[in-house]
């Protein structure tokens, strides 16, 4: 420099782009088609969507390194950003029945504990308050979207709107009376009324039609439920092949059994659903613990979706879903907790780990369901089943910013050789530090 000339640093170039928020993290787990993990990267969010994913240094240059009145910059060292978890099968209001009936067989659990309690206690207020508790548990554990099946489902829809979550509520159908409806025709009428008023009215609340099961809904009403789902272009979501007795009694056509499907065919329940024309890309079957190779081939051919609920299935001794066989056949398999009455939590991190290790034990193959596949079940596969894979389930430019930050500085996460491995096998929901849905922060 010439004598007397200042040696002050050159001013930093002005940012060339704008965003509402920039989130920097040690790792971004995209769950894209290549399962990329991007180190020292940042996520840019604007109007609720991801508009950019780029190295942190480049983000500072492009958007600015510091928060302003119109943009928040957050730096999360020792953290991983991942897509929000999607609980693809649950009964959120049943958090109020957590621990109410444990260590029981499925038939006794349903007939002596759960169904009688629901007749006595369930109301709009019960469902609304319980759903708030469930949503708090979901959010704190990194779940940003869930698919629900319960009575007074419109109350759950209201709570989803209220809490800022993303969710799907089912128009429930069942034969027996409840405080919500007097019979299956009444359930169908109330469900159809809700769907006509609310489908397509919210970006965050979606809908399904949810006949409880083939043993609690007769053939006529199953077919009507399917027609309603087709009319509205939404999924049909049901319990199927959950227990051995359900399959065996239906195959025998033993209508005296409360677990025999309510149709005139003596066949396995999936066969009946297929005969009714219900098994297609909008069909979501929860549990599916008892399947033949032929049935797996049918599910793959029809592009149906299965939701694996390992904790609930083990706790009720329902059986083992052949997850690896399903995935190998090309079936989309998502993950769910089921209700807290049979789980007894809504912890999707625990569900991921159990799904991965259980698949290895069932198949006697240690490479079955690797960590990245378990993570996909809990994120993008759930989005595919619900028809929203273009909006959520992965961290990609153009998708809604449904994002979870996981703190990897905990001693149980050290050292970190594989971030995806840690998310599935080592971390817990208590390491979730931040949650965003549609770019709005729900947990800090």
Buried (B, 14 or more C-beta within 10 A) or exposed (E): EEEEEEEEEEEEEEBEEBBBBBBBBBBBBBBBEEBBBBEEBBBBBBEBBBBBBBBBEEBBBBBBBEEEEEBBBBEBEBBBBBBBBBBBBBBBBBBBBBEBBEEBBBBEBBEEBBBEBBEEEBBBEBBBBBBBBBBBBBBBBBBBBBBBBBBBBBBBBBBBBEBBBBBBBBBBBBBBEBBBBEBBBBBBEBBBEBBEEBBEEBEBBBBBBBBBBBBBBBBEBBBBBBBBBBEBEBBBBBBBBBBBBBBBBBBEBEBEBBBBBBBEBBBBBBBBBBEBEBBBBBBBBBBBBBBEEEBBBBBBEBBBBBBBBBBBBBBBEBBBBBBBBBBEBEBBBBBBBBBBBBBBBBBBBBBBBBBBBBBBEBBEEEEBBBBBBBBBBBBBBBBBBBBBBEBBBBBBEEBBBBBBBBBBBBEEBEEBEEBBBBBBBBBBBEBBBBBBBBBBBBBE
